[in-house]
Structure formats: C-alpha cells, structure tokens
Amino acid sequence: VIKIQKITYDSFASPESIQELQRAGIRSGTLSVDRDSSQYDFLVEKMFLGKVRGYHYPPFKSELFTLERDNVKGKVDHPASGSEDVADGVAGAVWNCFMARTGGVVAVPIRSYM
C-alpha cells in the first residue's frame, strides 16, 4: 500500500484537477519548480547525501545532467533542444516528501551544483 500525502501540479491548466482531488479529500495544490532553483538545489543535495533512491530511468538521468543554471535569474532550465518534465517531476516529488515529513521546515544550502 502506498500512502499518497499530496499531489501537486505546476500552475498550467491544473485548477480543475486540484479542485476534484480536494473534493475527494486528497491534499493537492500547485508547485512550480521553475521559479527559482531551490527544489533542484535540494534534490541534488539529497542525491549527493544518498537520501534519494529510485530505479534507473534514462530520461531522468539525461534531463538532469543537461539542465542549465541561469545565475542571473536564479533558475534551472533545460537547454533549447532539451526537456525537463521528468526532472521537474522528481524534484517536485522529493521536495513534497520532505515538506510533508518536516511540516514545511526546510533549509536549502546556497551552492552551485550544475
């Protein structure tokens, strides 16, 4: 049995889905991992510490290792010819798991990994 704590969407075309989930008693909301780099910084920190485990999924590895950091905007984004959908999903899932476990208390180190 998998206990789902929360379901989040980026802000694009999600209000109806969120409302339906909330009516069904499922915690849901929005989380955009492309506004700043905090979720990606957190993901990479936890990966380096061995706190994130998963199965081998080549699209995730490919996206994660081709992401680019924009230090001016303080964001992480995909290259012009790439994508980041899977990496965004993983970064958001790891963030949500931690936030649910700690009640929303997080300290993200300010470092440059990518």
Number of C-alpha atoms within 10 A of each C-alpha: 3 4 5 9 12 14 17 18 18 16 11 8 9 13 13 9 14 19 15 12 15 14 10 9 9 15 15 17 18 14 18 15 21 16 13 17 21 20 24 25 20 22 22 19 17 14 12 10 9 9 11 13 8 6 5 8 9 9 13 17 12 15 20 22 11 15 17 14 18 13 11 6 10 13 16 23 22 17 13 6 5 12 18 20 13 16 22 21 18 19 20 23 18 17 21 19 14 15 13 12 11 10 8 12 9 11 8 13 10 10 9 10 9 14
